[in-house]
Amino acid sequence: MEKKQKKEEVNVLDELHKGACMGMDAISFIMDKVKDEDFKSTLEKQYNGYKDVAAQIEELYPEYSEKDPHETSAMNKAMTWWGIEMKTMSDDTTSKLAELIMQGTNMGIIEGRRLLNQKSMEEQVKKIAEAYVKMQEDDVEDLKNYL
């Protein structure tokens, strides 16, 4: 099968996949600190949303590239973990944890919107990008309840 090799689509899919992986990493790093069962359930829903987006990207990616989609590097994972540990050392309340996840989610929304606004892309890639941003915007609304 001939690859489409569209640089824009590969870049968008890579960025979205990195964002989804980073979201899953951050949630998994925070999960053991969560005491509120409702908040834990909200985070599990968000984790599964990121997992679904990553799976969609992994399914579509071979149409554009023979490589694997980009993931977060070991260094970025370590920095995310370290940042969460430092920021929750003296305050691991539900409010603080929600704030940290919300900050990361907002960064994902910004990156997703930037990709949507600056790129012309094939419809199937655009649909994933739009769904990713919408999911994160909905997640922010859910997280507000825990601040």
N, C-alpha and C positions, 0 to 999 in steps of 0.2 A: 504494500500500500504506500502510495506516495504521500509524503508529509507536506502539509500546506506551508510550513516554515514561515509563518508570519510573525515577524519579530514583535509587533505590538501585542498580539494575542499571547505569545509566550511570556512576555514581560508582565502583562496583566495577570495571567494565571499564576505566575511565580509569586508576585506580590500578594495576591489574595491567599495563596497557599501558605506563604510565610506568616501572614496575619492570622490565619486560622490556627496554625500550629502554635503561634505565640499565645493566642487566646486559650487554647487547650492547656498549654504549659502553665500559664498564670493561674488558671482555675485549679489545676491539680496541685500547684504549690500552696494555694490558699485553703484548699478544702479541709486539710487537717486542723486548721485553726478555727473553723466555723462551728459555732455552738448552736445557732438558731436553725431549727429543722426546715422552716419555710425558706430561709435564705439558702440553705444547702440544696434544697429542691430547685430553686431558681438557678443556682449555679450549675447544677446537673443538666438542666434544660439548655442552658447556654453552651455548656461543653458539648452536648450532643448536636447542637446547631452548628458549631464549628467543625465537628467531626463530619457531619453531613456535607458541608461545603467542601471540606478537604477531599472527601470521597468523590464528589462530583467533578472536582478539578482533576483528580487522579484518573478518573474514567475518560475525561475529554482530552487530557494532555497529550496522549500518544498521537492524536490527529495533527499536532503541531510540532512535536519534538520527539526525538528518540531518547532523550535524557529523562530523568525523573524531575518532577517539580521541586523547586527550591523549598527547603525547610529552614527553621531557625537553627543557627549554628550552635555548637556546644558553648561557645563564649556568650552568645546572647541568652541562652537558657540559664547559664550560670549567673549572668548579670541580672536577669529577671528574678531568679530565686533570691539572690543576695539583696536586691532592692526591696523585695517583699519582706524578707527577714529583718532588714534594718528599719523599715517603716512600720513594722508591727511589733517591734521589740517592746516598746513602752505602751502601745495601744493596739490591742487585737480585737477591739469591739466589732460588732457586726457593721456599725456605721463606718468605721475605718476601712474594713475589708471591702465593703461596697464601694467606697470612694476610690480605692486602689484599682479595683476591677473597672469601675466607670472611667477612670482616667485612661486606662489602656484601651477600653472600648472606643472612647472618643478619638483616640489616635487612629484606630482602625477605620472609623467613619471618615475621618479627614482624608486618610490615604485612599480609601475606596471612592470617595467623591472626586478626589483629584484624578484618579484613574479614569473615572467615567467622564469627567469634564474635558480631559486633555486628549483622549484617545478616540480614534474611530476604530471600532472593532466589530468583528462578526457577531451576529445576533446571539448565538449560543454562549459566547464569552460574556457579552454584555448582560445577558439574563443572570448569569452566575454573579457577576459584579453587583448588579442591582439587588439581587436577593441577599447577598452578603451585607451590603450597606443597610438594607431594610431590617434584616435580622438584628444587626447591632444597634440600630436606632430603637427598635422595640426593646432590646436588652437594657438600654439606658433608661427607658421609661420604667422597666421593672426594677432596676437597681435604685431608682430614686426613692422607692418605698422603704429602703433600708438605711438611708442616710440619717 
